[in-house]
Amino acid sequence: MIFYDFMKPELKETVIKSLENADERLLKMIKALVESYNEEEAYPSTLNEEYYRIINRRRMEYLEDPEDIYTWEEVKENIRNASKK
């Protein structure tokens, strides 16, 4: 199990003590969590830099004018109107 240096000693100690008294169900859940965590580290994000730039640009546009948005109903109506043309 991986414990990072910046982790608070109290947190690590609490987790270790909890493991000492854990039943089989809790241990299986922790094992699944650790396996999932390790799998995520093995496969870093699939988003490349271009996607991050696009997302960041869209976020900045939204933050500049958060009122400039469409409701879901408006989006559907715009699609209906566009398909009629």
N, C-alpha and C positions, 0 to 999 in steps of 0.2 A: 504494500500500500504506500502511496506517495504522500508525504507530508512536507509542505513547503516551509522554509526557514522563517518566513514572516508570519506563520500561523501562531496565534497566541498560545502559550503553553497551557493555559487553563482549558482551552477548547480541546486541544489534543488529549489532555489528561481525562477530560470528561468523556470523550469518545472511547478511549481505551478502557475506562472503567465500565462504560455501558456494554462494551463487547464482552467483558468478563462475565456479565450476568445475562447475556443475550440468549434467547431461545433459538431453535432451529429456523423458525420462520423469519425472525429478524436477521439472522446471519445470512439466509438466502437472499433477502432483500438487499442487504449491504453488499453481498457478492455481486448481485446484478447491477447495482449502482456503480461499483468499482469497475466492472467489466465495461459498462456503458461509458463511463468516464474515460477509461483507457482507450476505447474505440474512437471516441471523439478526438483524442489527442493524436491518434494514428492517422486520422483523416481530417486535416485542417479544412477550414472553410473553402468551399469551391468557388466563392465569389472572387473574381480577379479585381485588379485595381480599377479597371474601367467601370465595373458595376458599382464599386464604392464611390467613384466620382459622380456617377449618375444619381445614385441615392442621395449623396450629400447635396448635389445641385438642387434636386427636388425638395429636399428638406429645407434648404435655405430659401427657396422660392416660397414655400409654405410659411416659414417663419416671418418673412417680409410682409406677407398679407394673409393671415390665417382665415380671414373672412372670404377670400376668393376661392371658394370651394363649391362643389355641386353635391346635392343630396343624391341618394341612390335613385330616387324617383326621377329626378332631373336627368340623370345619366340615361336611364331607360327611355325616357321621352325623347332625348336627343338622338338616341340610336333609332328609335321608331321613325322619327322625322327624317333622318338621313337616309333610311332605307326606302322612303316614299319618293325620293327625288330621282 
